[in-house]
Amino acid sequence: MQDTNIIPTPDSRYWPPSETIRSAKIRHKAIMLSWSNKQESKLHPLWLRDNCCCEQCLNQVTREHLLDLRDIPADIEAATVEVDVQGALCVTWADDQHSSRFNPAWLYAHSTHQPPENSKPQLWSAADFSEPPSFYAVHGEISEQLLHEVLLSVRRYGFARLRDLTTDLELVEQFAQRIGPVRETHFDRIFDVISKPDGDSNAYTSHYLAAHTDIPTRESPPGIQILHCRIADAQGGESTMTDGFKVAKDIEQQFPEHYKTLTTTKWCYANRAGPKDYRWEAPTINLDDNGELSEIRMLPFSRAPLQASFDEIEATYAALRCYMEKANSAEYQVSFPFKAGDLIIFDNRRILHGRGEFYPQTGNRALRGTYIERDDVLSKIRQYEHG
């Protein structure tokens, strides 16, 4: 989708409508913009010149820079600035009289640091959901609009459920590949979650599984998990979902010492079944550079022995116990049955999943799953929204 009314370059590709530029002027080298909502942007000339999107400076197909940063004078200045009749910012550069033209919506999004609408995680507990946010296929088909809505739910809430799908063996892989490439792990490219006597994970039993995230044994755990229910005849086996970010935020407020321990003390998770020996150390709660929640690592049944001093043991176990008790409590956990034809997609680094014990003697139960990455979901959403 393109907005050809602004400027025929990659920066004119659809950007959510925003404020308009009321005025533009040069002040002490900076380009000052005043917006229709009375906000102001102070733009550095070097930043603007580096982001020129004309055919000389940006490959119109790959959208990659043609202009080398080393060819831009470090002391570059704008000779003139103006807002044209279409609302775009036009800049003429003093050193070579090169002209640059900028989409105002792009400028507003990049210079006022406005987060995309509904892009921040919305935390939830069991009071907010009695079941996952659910979407329904039409005659077993998933339209592009429906897929977009599903992925928005994953970005916002961390999970979504699609219903009324077929139970075809190929469905889960085909669905995943509409979003991005499959993330292969030691559990195979596509895996079947069934009870089997020689399984290399507790997931391949009929046992109860506490709230957990998958594969924290890797430096980079899979970002997104997809599970498709093909057979749901056995009694029991209700699935559970917990917003691990909500648990973390509440612990931060209620038990700050536990929160400090959970964000700093590393647990080692290890997969020691068969010939494999994957292991990685990381805190239970990981934060990004801004101190925001970025990842939960929690696989209670694959913890290696804690490496800590005697004096740290009690506090470390108490913090982990606190997190586990909340994550598995009725206050935070959504419990729901799988129905054949259901597909659930969730953020494996935010949402903890589990299941109740099921009873194979009462019938068969078969899920088929795979992984993709968070990047794939976000990229697909941007494709839908920006064209």
C-alpha positions in Angstrom: 0.0 0.0 0.0 1.4 3.4 -0.9 0.5 7.0 -0.4 1.5 8.6 -3.7 0.2 12.0 -2.6 3.3 12.7 -0.5 6.4 11.6 -2.3 7.2 8.9 -4.9 10.0 7.2 -2.9 10.2 4.4 -0.4 9.5 6.8 2.4 6.1 7.4 0.9 5.0 3.9 1.5 2.1 3.9 3.8 2.6 5.4 7.2 -0.2 5.8 9.7 -1.7 9.3 9.3 -0.3 11.7 11.8 0.2 15.4 12.5 1.1 17.9 9.8 4.0 20.3 9.8 2.9 23.9 10.8 6.3 25.5 10.3 10.0 24.6 9.6 13.0 26.8 10.2 16.7 26.6 10.8 18.0 27.6 14.3 21.7 27.2 15.2 22.2 24.5 12.5 19.2 22.5 13.8 16.0 22.1 11.7 13.1 23.0 13.9 9.6 21.6 13.1 6.4 22.7 14.7 3.6 20.2 14.5 -0.2 20.7 14.3 -0.6 19.2 17.8 1.9 21.8 19.1 4.7 19.3 19.6 8.2 20.3 18.3 11.0 18.3 16.7 14.6 19.4 16.7 16.3 17.6 13.8 20.1 17.3 13.4 21.2 18.1 9.8 23.5 15.1 9.7 20.6 12.8 10.7 18.4 14.2 8.0 21.0 14.1 5.3 21.8 10.4 6.2 18.1 9.6 5.7 17.5 11.2 2.4 15.4 8.9 0.4 15.9 10.1 -3.2 17.1 7.8 -5.9 20.7 9.0 -5.5 20.8 8.2 -1.8 18.5 5.2 -1.4 18.0 2.1 -3.5 14.3 2.2 -4.3 14.0 -1.5 -4.4 16.1 -2.8 -1.5 15.5 0.4 0.6 19.2 0.3 1.5 21.6 3.3 1.6 23.5 4.2 -1.5 24.9 7.3 0.2 28.0 6.4 2.2 28.1 8.1 5.6 31.8 9.0 5.0 30.7 11.2 2.1 28.6 13.4 4.2 30.5 16.4 5.7 30.5 16.0 9.5 29.6 19.7 9.8 26.8 19.6 7.1 24.3 22.4 7.3 20.9 23.1 5.6 20.9 26.1 3.3 17.1 26.3 3.1 14.0 24.5 4.5 10.4 24.7 3.5 7.1 22.8 3.7 5.7 22.2 0.2 2.1 22.3 -0.9 1.8 18.5 -0.2 3.1 19.0 3.4 6.5 17.4 2.9 9.7 18.9 4.4 12.1 20.0 1.7 15.7 20.7 2.5 18.5 22.1 0.3 22.0 21.3 1.6 24.6 24.0 1.7 27.7 21.9 0.7 26.4 20.6 -2.7 22.9 22.1 -3.1 21.5 18.5 -3.0 17.7 18.5 -2.3 16.0 16.1 0.1 12.2 15.7 0.6 10.7 14.0 3.6 7.3 12.5 4.2 5.8 14.3 7.3 4.2 11.2 8.7 7.6 9.4 8.6 9.3 12.4 10.2 6.7 12.6 12.9 7.0 8.9 13.7 10.8 9.0 13.8 11.5 12.4 15.4 8.8 12.6 18.2 9.4 9.0 19.3 5.7 8.1 19.2 5.2 4.4 19.7 2.9 2.7 17.2 -0.6 2.5 18.5 -1.2 -0.7 20.6 2.4 -1.8 20.1 3.2 -1.9 23.8 2.4 -5.2 25.6 -0.9 -5.1 27.5 -0.5 -7.1 30.6 -3.3 -9.4 31.8 -4.3 -11.8 34.5 -7.1 -14.4 34.7 -9.6 -11.6 35.5 -9.1 -10.2 32.0 -9.4 -13.5 30.0 -11.4 -16.6 30.6 -9.9 -18.1 27.5 -7.4 -17.0 24.9 -8.4 -14.2 22.4 -10.1 -16.3 19.8 -10.5 -15.9 16.0 -12.4 -18.1 13.7 -11.4 -19.4 10.3 -14.0 -19.2 7.5 -14.5 -22.6 5.9 -11.1 -23.6 7.3 -9.4 -20.7 5.6 -7.3 -17.9 7.2 -7.6 -14.6 5.2 -4.8 -12.0 5.3 -7.1 -9.7 7.4 -7.7 -12.5 9.9 -4.0 -13.3 10.1 -3.2 -9.7 10.7 -5.7 -9.6 13.6 -4.2 -12.7 15.1 -0.7 -11.3 15.0 -1.8 -8.0 16.5 -3.2 -10.1 19.4 0.1 -11.9 19.8 2.0 -8.5 19.8 -0.4 -7.0 22.3 -1.4 -9.8 24.7 1.2 -12.4 23.8 -1.2 -15.0 22.5 -4.1 -15.8 20.2 -6.2 -18.8 19.3 -7.5 -19.7 15.8 -10.5 -22.0 15.7 -12.4 -24.1 13.1 -9.3 -25.1 11.2 -8.7 -28.5 9.6 -6.7 -31.2 11.3 -4.3 -31.7 8.3 -0.8 -32.8 9.2 0.7 -30.0 7.0 -1.4 -27.2 8.5 0.9 -26.0 11.3 4.0 -25.7 9.0 1.9 -24.0 6.2 0.6 -21.5 8.8 4.1 -20.8 10.2 5.6 -20.2 6.8 3.0 -17.6 6.0 4.6 -15.6 8.8 8.3 -16.5 8.5 10.8 -19.4 8.3 10.5 -22.2 10.8 13.0 -22.1 13.7 14.6 -25.6 13.9 15.6 -26.9 17.3 16.7 -30.3 18.7 13.0 -31.1 18.9 12.9 -31.3 15.1 11.5 -28.8 12.6 7.9 -29.9 13.2 7.2 -31.9 16.4 4.3 -34.0 17.6 3.3 -33.6 21.2 2.0 -37.0 22.1 2.5 -39.4 25.0 5.3 -41.8 24.1 7.5 -44.0 26.2 10.9 -42.8 24.9 10.3 -39.1 24.8 13.2 -36.7 25.5 11.0 -34.2 27.3 8.2 -34.3 29.9 6.0 -32.7 27.2 6.0 -36.2 25.5 4.2 -37.8 28.5 0.7 -37.5 29.8 1.9 -35.8 33.1 0.9 -32.5 34.5 3.2 -29.7 33.2 3.7 -26.6 35.3 3.8 -23.2 33.7 7.0 -22.9 31.7 8.6 -21.4 28.6 10.3 -23.7 26.0 14.0 -24.2 25.4 15.6 -21.8 27.8 18.5 -24.2 27.4 19.6 -22.1 24.3 21.3 -18.8 24.1 18.3 -17.6 22.2 15.1 -19.5 22.9 12.5 -19.6 20.2 10.4 -16.4 20.2 7.0 -17.8 19.0 5.5 -21.2 19.5 2.6 -22.5 17.4 0.6 -25.5 18.5 -2.2 -27.1 16.4 -4.6 -29.6 17.9 -5.3 -32.6 15.6 -6.9 -35.0 18.1 -8.6 -34.2 21.4 -10.4 -37.3 22.6 -8.6 -38.0 25.8 -10.0 -36.7 29.1 -8.0 -34.1 30.9 -5.1 -32.2 29.5 -6.5 -28.7 29.8 -4.0 -26.1 28.5 -2.9 -23.2 30.6 -1.5 -19.8 29.8 0.0 -17.2 32.1 1.3 -13.7 31.2 4.8 -13.9 32.6 5.3 -10.2 32.2 2.2 -9.5 34.4 3.6 -11.8 37.1 7.0 -10.1 36.9 5.4 -6.6 37.2 3.4 -7.6 40.2 6.4 -9.1 41.9 8.3 -5.9 41.3 5.6 -4.0 43.2 4.9 -6.5 45.9 8.3 -8.2 46.5 11.0 -5.9 45.3 13.8 -8.0 46.8 12.5 -11.1 45.0 12.3 -9.0 41.8 15.9 -8.0 42.1 17.0 -11.6 42.6 14.9 -12.8 39.7 16.4 -10.2 37.3 20.0 -10.7 38.4 20.6 -14.3 39.6 21.2 -16.8 36.8 19.7 -20.2 36.7 21.2 -22.8 34.4 18.7 -24.8 32.3 20.0 -28.0 30.7 18.7 -30.6 28.3 20.5 -33.7 29.1 18.4 -36.4 27.4 20.1 -38.7 24.9 23.3 -37.6 23.2 22.5 -33.8 23.5 23.7 -31.5 26.2 22.3 -28.0 25.7 22.6 -25.6 28.6 22.5 -21.9 29.2 22.5 -19.5 32.2 20.3 -16.5 32.5 18.1 -14.7 35.0 14.4 -15.8 35.2 13.4 -12.2 34.2 15.4 -10.5 31.5 15.3 -6.7 31.0 16.3 -4.7 27.9 18.6 -1.7 27.9 15.8 0.5 29.1 14.9 -1.7 32.0 11.7 -2.9 30.3 10.6 -6.6 30.4 12.0 -8.5 27.4 12.0 -12.2 28.3 11.0 -14.8 30.8 13.0 -18.0 31.2 11.2 -20.6 33.2 11.4 -24.4 32.7 11.1 -25.8 36.3 11.7 -29.4 35.3 14.9 -28.7 33.4 16.8 -26.7 36.0 20.4 -27.7 36.5 21.8 -27.4 40.1 22.0 -23.8 41.2 25.5 -22.4 41.3 25.4 -20.0 44.2 27.1 -19.4 47.5 25.6 -20.8 50.6 24.3 -17.4 51.8 22.5 -16.8 48.4 20.6 -20.2 48.3 17.7 -19.3 50.5 16.9 -16.0 48.8 17.3 -17.4 45.3 15.0 -20.3 45.9 12.4 -18.0 47.7 12.3 -15.7 44.7 11.9 -18.5 42.2 9.2 -20.1 44.4 7.3 -16.8 44.5 7.4 -16.5 40.7 6.3 -20.2 40.2 3.4 -19.9 42.7 2.0 -16.8 41.0 2.5 -18.2 37.5 0.6 -21.4 38.4 -2.2 -19.7 40.5 -5.8 -19.2 39.5 -5.2 -15.4 39.8 -2.9 -15.3 36.8 -3.5 -18.5 34.8 -6.1 -19.1 32.1 -7.2 -22.7 31.7 -9.0 -24.0 28.6 -9.5 -27.3 26.7 -8.1 -27.9 23.2 -10.6 -28.8 20.5 -9.5 -30.6 17.3 -8.9 -27.8 14.7 -7.7 -25.3 17.3 -4.4 -23.5 16.8 -2.7 -21.4 19.4 0.2 -19.0 18.7 2.0 -17.3 21.6 5.1 -15.5 22.6 7.4 -18.1 24.1 9.5 -15.5 25.9 6.5 -13.9 27.6 3.7 -16.4 27.9 4.2 -19.4 30.2 2.2 -22.4 29.1 1.4 -25.7 30.8 -1.2 -28.5 30.9 -3.2 -30.6 33.2 -2.6 -34.4 33.3 -4.5 -36.3 30.6 -5.5 -40.0 30.5 -4.4 -41.8 27.3 -6.7 -44.8 28.2 -9.7 -42.6 27.6 -8.8 -41.6 24.1 -6.1 -40.1 21.9 -4.6 -36.6 22.1 -2.2 -35.2 19.5 -0.8 -31.7 19.0 1.6 -30.7 16.3 3.9 -27.8 16.8 6.7 -25.6 15.5 8.5 -22.4 16.3 9.2 -19.1 14.5 10.7 -15.9 15.8 9.3 -12.7 17.2 11.0 -10.8 14.4 8.8 -12.7 11.9 5.6 -11.7 13.6 6.7 -8.0 13.9 7.9 -8.0 10.2 4.6 -9.4 9.0 2.6 -6.8 11.0 4.7 -4.1 9.4 4.1 -5.5 6.0 0.4 -5.4 6.6 0.5 -1.8 8.0 3.1 -0.1 5.9 2.8 -1.9 2.6 
